[in-house]
Amino acid sequence: MRDFYTRVLGLTVTDEDEELGIAFLSAQPEREQFGPVLPVMAYDDVEDALARA
């Protein structure tokens, strides 16, 4: 999924939290910190990570 957003849509990963399994994306990283947030792990794993946070 990340490949689609970065390669096809041209978004840039501006930050990532591997423990939570999320990546922050931006269309204009030089002007904005982030826009959409992309889960990079299975949904159940994200829920478990958020419950531990």
MODELLER restraints for C-alpha pairs under 7 A, 6 or more apart:
rsr = mdl.restraints
at = mdl.atoms
rsr.add(forms.Gaussian(group=physical.xy_distance, feature=features.Distance(at['CA:5:A'], at['CA:11:A']), mean=5.79, stdev=0.5))
rsr.add(forms.Gaussian(group=physical.xy_distance, feature=features.Distance(at['CA:6:A'], at['CA:12:A']), mean=5.86, stdev=0.5))
rsr.add(forms.Gaussian(group=physical.xy_distance, feature=features.Distance(at['CA:10:A'], at['CA:27:A']), mean=6.99, stdev=0.5))
rsr.add(forms.Gaussian(group=physical.xy_distance, feature=features.Distance(at['CA:11:A'], at['CA:25:A']), mean=6.02, stdev=0.5))
rsr.add(forms.Gaussian(group=physical.xy_distance, feature=features.Distance(at['CA:11:A'], at['CA:26:A']), mean=5.42, stdev=0.5))
rsr.add(forms.Gaussian(group=physical.xy_distance, feature=features.Distance(at['CA:11:A'], at['CA:27:A']), mean=4.78, stdev=0.5))
rsr.add(forms.Gaussian(group=physical.xy_distance, feature=features.Distance(at['CA:12:A'], at['CA:25:A']), mean=5.41, stdev=0.5))
rsr.add(forms.Gaussian(group=physical.xy_distance, feature=features.Distance(at['CA:12:A'], at['CA:26:A']), mean=5.30, stdev=0.5))
rsr.add(forms.Gaussian(group=physical.xy_distance, feature=features.Distance(at['CA:12:A'], at['CA:27:A']), mean=6.35, stdev=0.5))
rsr.add(forms.Gaussian(group=physical.xy_distance, feature=features.Distance(at['CA:12:A'], at['CA:29:A']), mean=6.78, stdev=0.5))
rsr.add(forms.Gaussian(group=physical.xy_distance, feature=features.Distance(at['CA:13:A'], at['CA:23:A']), mean=6.50, stdev=0.5))
rsr.add(forms.Gaussian(group=physical.xy_distance, feature=features.Distance(at['CA:13:A'], at['CA:24:A']), mean=5.73, stdev=0.5))
rsr.add(forms.Gaussian(group=physical.xy_distance, feature=features.Distance(at['CA:13:A'], at['CA:25:A']), mean=4.56, stdev=0.5))
rsr.add(forms.Gaussian(group=physical.xy_distance, feature=features.Distance(at['CA:13:A'], at['CA:26:A']), mean=6.56, stdev=0.5))
rsr.add(forms.Gaussian(group=physical.xy_distance, feature=features.Distance(at['CA:14:A'], at['CA:24:A']), mean=5.68, stdev=0.5))
rsr.add(forms.Gaussian(group=physical.xy_distance, feature=features.Distance(at['CA:14:A'], at['CA:25:A']), mean=5.61, stdev=0.5))
rsr.add(forms.Gaussian(group=physical.xy_distance, feature=features.Distance(at['CA:14:A'], at['CA:26:A']), mean=6.52, stdev=0.5))
rsr.add(forms.Gaussian(group=physical.xy_distance, feature=features.Distance(at['CA:14:A'], at['CA:29:A']), mean=6.72, stdev=0.5))
rsr.add(forms.Gaussian(group=physical.xy_distance, feature=features.Distance(at['CA:14:A'], at['CA:33:A']), mean=6.70, stdev=0.5))
rsr.add(forms.Gaussian(group=physical.xy_distance, feature=features.Distance(at['CA:14:A'], at['CA:34:A']), mean=6.41, stdev=0.5))
rsr.add(forms.Gaussian(group=physical.xy_distance, feature=features.Distance(at['CA:15:A'], at['CA:23:A']), mean=5.97, stdev=0.5))
rsr.add(forms.Gaussian(group=physical.xy_distance, feature=features.Distance(at['CA:15:A'], at['CA:24:A']), mean=5.15, stdev=0.5))
rsr.add(forms.Gaussian(group=physical.xy_distance, feature=features.Distance(at['CA:16:A'], at['CA:22:A']), mean=5.88, stdev=0.5))
rsr.add(forms.Gaussian(group=physical.xy_distance, feature=features.Distance(at['CA:16:A'], at['CA:23:A']), mean=4.27, stdev=0.5))
rsr.add(forms.Gaussian(group=physical.xy_distance, feature=features.Distance(at['CA:16:A'], at['CA:24:A']), mean=5.96, stdev=0.5))
rsr.add(forms.Gaussian(group=physical.xy_distance, feature=features.Distance(at['CA:17:A'], at['CA:23:A']), mean=6.37, stdev=0.5))
rsr.add(forms.Gaussian(group=physical.xy_distance, feature=features.Distance(at['CA:19:A'], at['CA:49:A']), mean=6.95, stdev=0.5))
rsr.add(forms.Gaussian(group=physical.xy_distance, feature=features.Distance(at['CA:20:A'], at['CA:46:A']), mean=6.14, stdev=0.5))
rsr.add(forms.Gaussian(group=physical.xy_distance, feature=features.Distance(at['CA:20:A'], at['CA:49:A']), mean=5.30, stdev=0.5))
rsr.add(forms.Gaussian(group=physical.xy_distance, feature=features.Distance(at['CA:20:A'], at['CA:50:A']), mean=6.56, stdev=0.5))
rsr.add(forms.Gaussian(group=physical.xy_distance, feature=features.Distance(at['CA:21:A'], at['CA:39:A']), mean=5.92, stdev=0.5))
rsr.add(forms.Gaussian(group=physical.xy_distance, feature=features.Distance(at['CA:21:A'], at['CA:40:A']), mean=5.19, stdev=0.5))
rsr.add(forms.Gaussian(group=physical.xy_distance, feature=features.Distance(at['CA:21:A'], at['CA:41:A']), mean=5.32, stdev=0.5))
rsr.add(forms.Gaussian(group=physical.xy_distance, feature=features.Distance(at['CA:21:A'], at['CA:46:A']), mean=6.27, stdev=0.5))
rsr.add(forms.Gaussian(group=physical.xy_distance, feature=features.Distance(at['CA:22:A'], at['CA:37:A']), mean=6.68, stdev=0.5))
rsr.add(forms.Gaussian(group=physical.xy_distance, feature=features.Distance(at['CA:22:A'], at['CA:38:A']), mean=5.58, stdev=0.5))
rsr.add(forms.Gaussian(group=physical.xy_distance, feature=features.Distance(at['CA:22:A'], at['CA:39:A']), mean=4.42, stdev=0.5))
rsr.add(forms.Gaussian(group=physical.xy_distance, feature=features.Distance(at['CA:22:A'], at['CA:40:A']), mean=5.31, stdev=0.5))
rsr.add(forms.Gaussian(group=physical.xy_distance, feature=features.Distance(at['CA:23:A'], at['CA:37:A']), mean=5.76, stdev=0.5))
rsr.add(forms.Gaussian(group=physical.xy_distance, feature=features.Distance(at['CA:23:A'], at['CA:38:A']), mean=5.12, stdev=0.5))
rsr.add(forms.Gaussian(group=physical.xy_distance, feature=features.Distance(at['CA:23:A'], at['CA:39:A']), mean=6.36, stdev=0.5))
rsr.add(forms.Gaussian(group=physical.xy_distance, feature=features.Distance(at['CA:23:A'], at['CA:40:A']), mean=6.66, stdev=0.5))
rsr.add(forms.Gaussian(group=physical.xy_distance, feature=features.Distance(at['CA:24:A'], at['CA:34:A']), mean=5.67, stdev=0.5))
rsr.add(forms.Gaussian(group=physical.xy_distance, feature=features.Distance(at['CA:24:A'], at['CA:35:A']), mean=6.79, stdev=0.5))
rsr.add(forms.Gaussian(group=physical.xy_distance, feature=features.Distance(at['CA:24:A'], at['CA:36:A']), mean=6.24, stdev=0.5))
rsr.add(forms.Gaussian(group=physical.xy_distance, feature=features.Distance(at['CA:24:A'], at['CA:37:A']), mean=4.63, stdev=0.5))
rsr.add(forms.Gaussian(group=physical.xy_distance, feature=features.Distance(at['CA:24:A'], at['CA:38:A']), mean=6.27, stdev=0.5))
rsr.add(forms.Gaussian(group=physical.xy_distance, feature=features.Distance(at['CA:25:A'], at['CA:34:A']), mean=5.20, stdev=0.5))
rsr.add(forms.Gaussian(group=physical.xy_distance, feature=features.Distance(at['CA:25:A'], at['CA:35:A']), mean=5.55, stdev=0.5))
rsr.add(forms.Gaussian(group=physical.xy_distance, feature=features.Distance(at['CA:25:A'], at['CA:36:A']), mean=5.47, stdev=0.5))
rsr.add(forms.Gaussian(group=physical.xy_distance, feature=features.Distance(at['CA:25:A'], at['CA:37:A']), mean=6.09, stdev=0.5))
rsr.add(forms.Gaussian(group=physical.xy_distance, feature=features.Distance(at['CA:26:A'], at['CA:32:A']), mean=6.88, stdev=0.5))
rsr.add(forms.Gaussian(group=physical.xy_distance, feature=features.Distance(at['CA:26:A'], at['CA:33:A']), mean=6.81, stdev=0.5))
rsr.add(forms.Gaussian(group=physical.xy_distance, feature=features.Distance(at['CA:26:A'], at['CA:34:A']), mean=4.57, stdev=0.5))
rsr.add(forms.Gaussian(group=physical.xy_distance, feature=features.Distance(at['CA:26:A'], at['CA:35:A']), mean=5.03, stdev=0.5))
rsr.add(forms.Gaussian(group=physical.xy_distance, feature=features.Distance(at['CA:26:A'], at['CA:36:A']), mean=6.92, stdev=0.5))
